[in-house]
Amino acid sequence: MLTGGGGAAGPPPPRLPTPGAPRKALREATMPRSRARATTALAVLLLATTACTAVERESTPVPHTTALPPVTRHAEQLTLPLDAYALTVDETHVLEDAQDILMRGCMNAMGMEWKPLPHVDAQDIEPPNLRRYGAGEAEALRYGYHRPPDPPSVVRRNHAWDEREALPAEVQRAAYGPSGKGGCLKTARHQLVGDTAPPDYHAFNQLTGTALETSRRAPEVRAAQRRWHTCMAKAGFNYPEPMTAAVSKRWNTPEPTPAEHATARADAACQRSTKVMTIWAAAETRIQRRMIQQNTDRLHKAKARKDRWLAAARRVLNREGG
């Protein structure tokens, strides 16, 4: 599992629209967990990287001719204890689609059209922790430390969001009001959950970010990182820990370079042999469980609010046969 960083690893934060624009207005209450988590994880990784005292040095890599073993599916199956308290990307789409249905009725009543967002295919929705600790081995072989392109159905939904941001001013005012939180959006949310506050992301984001950084400093994780460093040195690369390789400014290029591919391949092989990702996940699991015990009331309230929004959204979709 490759540690993400720089301009290449982990899902990038959503492109922020101007205040009051539809994407910000509708997603304020339904920000995808994966995007929120990615932003937190990337910030932690970058912060940790700047704290490293070692200077990045790289020697000429030795020829890499040995094929990697079959790609592990551990990252695709990884679940962490705090996952239960935040929305998945699929659940986020459920909320967005239900609000869309209610907004369409409101907009139609004013004589305006409202096109629903296109669905994202199930196979195009990434597992929630796929890039928790960085890009996967398969991606390293093809993309180095660069993020793979979005699948077609994800591109279509993002394009639909872009089209909404370009709607005529009159339509945007009707949909979102002058503040971006009114209009048919406010009506739809009230129809959906009444006065229930939006899902609470602050509790989750705060705890998951702390857990990630705390686990990175765990003794067993540090020991695995030292073994990784030794493995990389034997391959001709000199980086103090995985994240310093991944966040190198050398990879801020339009496409992966041969040097990036060589580094990423060695990184993938060393991370597999030293079991960094497995050890890190076990450490973070332990830390998250302790955090849940320490924040039971806060997390229980956050989950109850999330569950109420989801139940209401699914009732709307069921009525529409969606």
Summary of the structure (lengths in Angstrom):
residues: 322
radius of gyration: 21.8
end to end distance: 36.5
largest distance: 68.6
contacts: 1017
relative contact order: 0.20
helix: 61%
strand: 1%
